[in-house]
């Protein structure tokens, strides 16, 4: 099934149909594996690949570590899915999907992974019920990931510096932030614009601060650049403030994303963090969004139906395993000059339309 994905064959049925096979023998073999086994296999292999990358990085210089911008990332995604006879329960329910901007029937998946340089490594995932708390799930997953770091630290004999966690507004959770502070992990999150902060002796929410402080400073900066005839760089404002809702000191960063009309605000629990580091680490979270998109749009996880909860977990586990496999293949191809910068989709189209021999697949089937 992993190799079938190279040829655009997303399911066992599509693989067998392409060879004109009507036998159910492979289905019987596949059904012998339960979803716990497939999920465990996926997680174990993902952790092995991550450890391999970390051990390689650990043997290099501190500057190489810094350039790699190792960042833990947590996010949720809604997987639109139809179950047979549509049995609605706590896990399979109606959720709002930010991707398509409407409510859909499906599953909510919380995923934690780590980005090293250009590579995103998915590690643990969990389906969170409608009434479940994704913030608490995130904390438990972070504890597991820290366990991996501790294991590697003992093996390699040093601590990992400058480690950050990047999340969106849904994970601004006091216990998650406190855990990061206790274990030297810089928490980077997104506050609500209505949250009140104490700036020196003044209390105001972020919306008011932007209107009364950020915008005038930004305008003065633009005028100064024009007067000097200098190339205008994006205006970024770094402020230390007391986060009233969280009762802790934080660093706030105000900026616009690619000339947007909207002012973005992020915060960090590391009071020594620099503007450049904070921006770069925060935007590492786009890697997990791209990973979710890869599962849905390239590997077509939402295309086929599932009969029950366990079938979906099994399908999701296999799809994540496929993604890890395919992205490693993409990295291998990109080392060749001809394929530099190619997406996996483009590589797969090349394999299909150049009519690459399917012997590698047929040898596994027959």
C-alpha positions as CSV (number, residue, x, y, z in Angstrom):
1,X,0.0,0.0,0.0
2,X,2.9,2.3,0.6
3,X,4.4,1.6,-2.8
4,X,1.0,1.8,-4.4
5,X,0.9,5.5,-3.4
6,X,3.8,6.2,-5.7
7,X,1.4,5.3,-8.6
8,X,-1.6,7.2,-7.3
9,X,-3.3,4.1,-5.9
10,X,-4.6,5.2,-2.5
11,X,-6.4,2.1,-1.4
12,X,-6.0,-1.7,-1.4
13,X,-9.0,-1.9,-3.7
14,X,-7.5,0.5,-6.2
15,X,-4.2,-1.5,-6.2
16,X,-5.9,-4.8,-6.9
17,X,-8.3,-3.4,-9.5
18,X,-5.4,-1.9,-11.4
19,X,-4.0,-5.5,-11.8
20,X,-7.5,-7.0,-12.5
21,X,-7.3,-9.0,-9.2
22,X,-10.6,-10.1,-7.7
23,X,-9.2,-12.3,-4.9
24,X,-9.9,-11.3,-1.3
25,X,-6.8,-12.9,0.1
26,X,-5.0,-9.5,0.7
27,X,-8.2,-8.1,2.3
28,X,-8.1,-11.0,4.8
29,X,-4.5,-10.4,5.6
30,X,-5.2,-6.7,6.1
31,X,-8.1,-7.3,8.4
32,X,-6.0,-9.5,10.6
33,X,-4.3,-6.3,11.8
34,X,-6.3,-4.3,14.3
35,X,-6.1,-0.5,14.5
36,X,-4.0,-0.6,17.7
37,X,-1.3,-2.6,15.9
38,X,-1.2,-0.2,12.9
39,X,-1.2,2.9,15.1
40,X,1.7,1.5,17.2
41,X,3.7,0.6,14.0
42,X,3.2,4.1,12.7
43,X,4.2,5.8,15.9
44,X,7.2,3.5,16.4
45,X,8.6,4.1,12.9
46,X,8.0,7.9,13.1
47,X,9.9,8.0,16.4
48,X,12.8,5.9,15.0
49,X,13.1,8.4,12.0
50,X,13.0,11.3,14.4
51,X,15.7,9.8,16.7
52,X,17.8,9.1,13.6
53,X,17.6,12.8,12.6
54,X,18.3,14.1,16.2
55,X,21.3,11.8,16.7
56,X,22.8,13.1,13.5
57,X,22.1,16.7,14.5
58,X,23.5,16.1,18.0
59,X,26.9,15.3,16.6
60,X,27.1,18.6,14.8
61,X,28.0,22.1,16.1
62,X,25.8,24.4,18.2
63,X,25.4,26.8,15.2
64,X,24.0,23.9,13.1
65,X,21.5,23.2,15.9
66,X,20.5,26.9,15.9
67,X,20.0,27.0,12.2
68,X,17.9,23.8,12.3
69,X,15.3,25.7,14.5
70,X,14.1,22.6,16.3
71,X,10.5,23.3,17.2
72,X,7.7,21.2,18.8
73,X,4.4,21.8,17.1
74,X,0.9,20.8,18.1
75,X,-2.3,21.3,16.2
76,X,-5.8,20.0,15.6
77,X,-7.4,19.1,12.3
78,X,-10.9,18.0,11.4
79,X,-11.1,15.0,9.0
80,X,-14.4,15.0,7.1
81,X,-15.6,11.4,7.0
82,X,-18.7,9.4,6.3
83,X,-19.2,6.3,8.4
84,X,-21.5,3.5,7.2
85,X,-25.1,4.3,8.3
86,X,-23.6,7.5,9.8
87,X,-23.6,6.5,13.5
88,X,-23.1,9.7,15.5
89,X,-21.3,9.4,18.8
90,X,-18.8,11.4,20.9
91,X,-15.8,10.7,18.7
92,X,-17.6,10.9,15.3
93,X,-19.6,14.1,15.4
94,X,-20.2,17.4,13.8
95,X,-17.2,19.8,14.0
96,X,-16.4,23.2,12.5
97,X,-13.7,22.9,9.9
98,X,-11.5,25.9,9.6
99,X,-10.2,24.6,6.3
100,X,-13.5,24.7,4.5
101,X,-15.2,27.2,6.8
102,X,-18.2,25.1,7.7
103,X,-19.4,22.3,9.9
104,X,-18.8,18.7,8.8
105,X,-19.2,15.2,10.1
106,X,-16.0,13.6,11.0
107,X,-13.2,13.2,13.5
108,X,-11.0,15.7,15.4
109,X,-7.3,14.7,15.4
110,X,-4.6,16.3,17.6
111,X,-1.1,15.8,16.3
112,X,2.3,16.6,17.9
113,X,5.4,16.6,15.8
114,X,8.9,18.3,15.7
115,X,10.3,20.3,12.9
116,X,14.1,20.0,12.2
117,X,15.2,22.4,9.4
118,X,13.0,21.7,6.4
119,X,11.7,18.3,7.8
120,X,8.6,17.8,9.8
121,X,8.5,14.7,11.9
122,X,5.0,13.6,13.1
123,X,5.2,11.7,16.4
124,X,2.0,11.1,18.3
125,X,-1.6,11.6,17.4
126,X,-4.9,11.2,19.2
127,X,-8.6,11.4,18.2
128,X,-10.3,13.8,20.6
129,X,-14.0,13.4,21.2
130,X,-16.5,16.3,20.8
131,X,-16.6,16.8,24.6
132,X,-12.9,16.2,25.0
133,X,-10.3,18.8,25.9
134,X,-7.6,19.1,23.2
135,X,-5.5,21.3,25.5
136,X,-5.2,18.5,28.1
137,X,-4.5,16.0,25.3
138,X,-1.8,18.4,24.0
139,X,-0.1,18.4,27.5
140,X,-0.1,14.6,27.7
141,X,1.4,14.4,24.2
142,X,4.1,17.0,25.1
143,X,5.1,14.9,28.1
144,X,5.6,11.9,25.8
145,X,7.8,14.0,23.4
146,X,9.8,15.3,26.3
147,X,10.4,11.7,27.3
148,X,12.0,11.1,23.9
149,X,14.3,14.2,24.4
150,X,15.3,12.9,27.8
151,X,16.2,9.5,26.4
152,X,18.3,11.1,23.6
153,X,19.9,13.5,26.1
154,X,21.1,10.6,28.3
155,X,22.3,8.7,25.2
156,X,24.2,11.7,23.7
157,X,25.3,13.3,26.9
158,X,24.1,16.8,26.5
159,X,20.9,19.0,26.9
160,X,19.1,20.4,23.9
161,X,19.2,24.3,23.9
162,X,16.7,26.7,22.5
163,X,13.7,24.4,22.4
164,X,10.3,26.0,21.6
165,X,6.7,24.9,21.4
166,X,4.6,26.7,18.7
167,X,0.8,26.5,18.9
168,X,-2.3,28.5,17.8
169,X,-4.8,30.2,20.1
170,X,-6.7,26.9,20.8
171,X,-3.8,25.8,23.0
172,X,-3.3,28.8,25.3
173,X,-3.6,26.7,28.4
174,X,-2.1,27.7,31.8
175,X,-1.0,24.1,32.6
176,X,0.7,23.7,29.2
177,X,2.5,27.0,29.6
178,X,3.6,26.1,33.2
179,X,4.9,22.7,32.1
180,X,7.0,24.4,29.3
181,X,8.4,26.9,31.8
182,X,9.4,24.1,34.3
183,X,11.3,22.3,31.6
184,X,13.0,25.1,29.7
185,X,10.7,25.0,26.7
186,X,9.8,28.4,25.2
187,X,6.0,28.5,24.8
188,X,4.9,30.5,21.7
189,X,1.2,31.1,21.4
190,X,-1.5,33.4,20.2
191,X,-3.5,35.5,22.7
192,X,-7.0,36.8,22.0
193,X,-7.3,40.5,21.0
194,X,-9.7,41.0,23.9
195,X,-7.1,39.8,26.5
196,X,-5.9,42.5,28.9
197,X,-2.2,43.1,29.4
198,X,-0.4,45.4,31.8
199,X,2.2,47.5,29.9
200,X,4.3,49.1,32.6
201,X,1.6,50.9,34.6
202,X,-1.2,50.8,32.0
203,X,-3.8,48.0,31.6
204,X,-5.4,47.6,28.1
205,X,-6.5,44.9,25.8
206,X,-4.6,44.1,22.6
207,X,-7.1,45.7,20.3
208,X,-6.8,49.0,22.1
209,X,-3.0,48.7,22.3
210,X,-2.8,48.2,18.5
211,X,-4.9,51.2,17.8
212,X,-3.3,53.6,20.3
213,X,0.3,52.4,20.4
214,X,1.2,50.0,17.5
215,X,-0.3,51.9,14.6
216,X,1.2,55.4,15.5
217,X,4.6,53.8,16.0
218,X,4.3,51.9,12.7
219,X,3.4,55.1,10.9
220,X,6.3,57.1,12.4
221,X,8.6,54.3,11.4
222,X,7.4,54.4,7.7
223,X,7.8,58.2,7.6
224,X,11.3,57.9,9.0
225,X,12.3,55.3,6.4
226,X,10.9,57.5,3.6
227,X,12.7,60.6,5.0
228,X,16.0,58.6,5.0
229,X,15.3,57.1,1.6
230,X,16.0,53.7,3.2
231,X,14.5,50.4,2.1
232,X,11.4,49.9,4.2
233,X,11.4,46.6,6.2
234,X,8.3,45.3,7.9
235,X,7.7,47.0,11.2
236,X,7.9,44.7,14.2
237,X,7.2,45.7,17.8
238,X,8.5,43.6,20.8
239,X,7.0,44.4,24.2
240,X,7.3,42.9,27.7
241,X,4.0,42.8,29.5
242,X,2.0,41.1,32.2
243,X,-0.6,38.7,30.8
244,X,-3.5,39.2,33.2
245,X,-5.5,36.1,32.1
246,X,-2.4,33.8,32.6
247,X,-0.9,35.8,35.5
248,X,2.6,35.7,34.1
249,X,5.2,37.9,32.4
250,X,5.5,37.4,28.7
251,X,7.1,38.9,25.5
252,X,4.6,40.1,23.0
253,X,5.4,40.5,19.3
254,X,3.2,42.7,17.0
255,X,3.7,42.5,13.2
256,X,1.9,42.3,9.9
257,X,2.1,39.1,7.8
258,X,3.3,39.9,4.2
259,X,1.7,43.4,4.1
260,X,-1.6,42.2,5.5
261,X,-4.1,44.7,6.8
262,X,-4.4,42.6,9.9
263,X,-1.9,43.0,12.8
264,X,-0.8,39.6,14.2
265,X,0.1,39.2,17.8
266,X,2.0,36.3,19.4
267,X,3.5,35.8,22.8
268,X,6.3,33.8,24.4
269,X,7.1,32.7,27.9
270,X,10.8,33.1,27.3
271,X,11.6,36.7,28.4
272,X,15.0,36.7,26.6
273,X,13.7,35.6,23.2
274,X,14.6,37.9,20.3
275,X,12.2,39.2,17.6
276,X,13.8,37.2,14.8
277,X,13.8,33.9,16.8
278,X,10.2,34.4,18.0
279,X,8.9,35.0,14.5
280,X,10.8,32.1,12.9
281,X,9.9,29.6,15.6
282,X,6.2,30.6,15.5
283,X,5.9,30.1,11.8
284,X,7.4,26.6,12.0
285,X,3.8,25.7,12.8
286,X,2.9,26.1,9.1
287,X,4.7,22.7,8.6
288,X,2.1,20.8,10.5
289,X,-0.6,22.6,8.5
290,X,1.1,21.5,5.3
291,X,1.3,17.9,6.7
292,X,-2.4,17.8,7.3
293,X,-3.0,19.1,3.8
294,X,-0.7,16.4,2.4
295,X,-2.8,13.7,4.1
296,X,-6.1,15.2,2.8
297,X,-5.2,16.5,-0.7
298,X,-2.3,14.4,-1.9
299,X,-3.0,11.0,-0.1
300,X,-6.8,11.5,-0.3
301,X,-7.5,10.1,3.2
302,X,-11.1,11.6,3.1
303,X,-11.9,10.0,-0.2
304,X,-12.9,6.5,1.0
305,X,-15.5,5.7,3.7
306,X,-15.0,3.9,7.0
307,X,-17.5,1.5,8.7
308,X,-16.6,2.3,12.3
309,X,-14.3,4.3,14.6
310,X,-11.5,1.6,14.5
311,X,-11.5,1.6,10.7
312,X,-10.8,5.3,10.7
313,X,-8.0,5.0,13.2
314,X,-6.5,2.3,11.1
315,X,-6.8,4.3,7.9
316,X,-5.4,7.5,9.6
317,X,-2.4,5.5,11.0
318,X,-1.7,4.0,7.6
319,X,-2.0,7.4,5.9
320,X,0.5,9.0,8.3
321,X,2.8,6.2,7.7
322,X,2.4,6.7,4.0
323,X,3.1,10.4,4.4
324,X,6.3,9.8,6.3
325,X,7.3,7.3,3.6
326,X,6.4,9.6,0.6
327,X,8.1,12.7,2.1
328,X,11.3,10.7,2.6
329,X,11.1,9.7,-1.0
330,X,10.5,13.3,-2.0
331,X,13.6,14.3,-0.1
332,X,15.6,11.6,-1.9
333,X,14.4,12.8,-5.3
334,X,15.2,16.4,-4.6
335,X,18.9,15.6,-4.1
336,X,19.0,15.0,-7.8
337,X,19.4,18.1,-10.0
338,X,16.5,17.1,-12.3
339,X,14.0,16.9,-9.4
340,X,15.2,19.9,-7.3
341,X,12.2,21.6,-5.7
342,X,9.7,19.1,-7.0
343,X,6.6,18.3,-4.8
344,X,5.7,14.7,-4.2
345,X,2.6,15.2,-6.4
346,X,4.8,16.2,-9.3
347,X,7.2,13.3,-8.7
348,X,4.2,10.9,-8.6
349,X,2.8,12.3,-11.9
350,X,6.3,11.8,-13.4
351,X,6.2,8.1,-12.2
352,X,2.7,7.6,-13.6
353,X,3.1,9.3,-17.0
354,X,6.6,8.1,-17.7
355,X,5.0,4.6,-17.2
356,X,7.6,3.5,-14.6
357,X,7.7,-0.3,-14.3
358,X,5.4,-1.6,-11.6
359,X,7.5,-4.6,-11.0
360,X,8.3,-3.5,-7.4
361,X,4.6,-3.5,-6.7
362,X,3.7,-6.7,-8.5
363,X,6.5,-8.6,-6.8
364,X,4.8,-7.8,-3.4
365,X,1.3,-8.9,-4.6
366,X,2.0,-12.1,-6.3
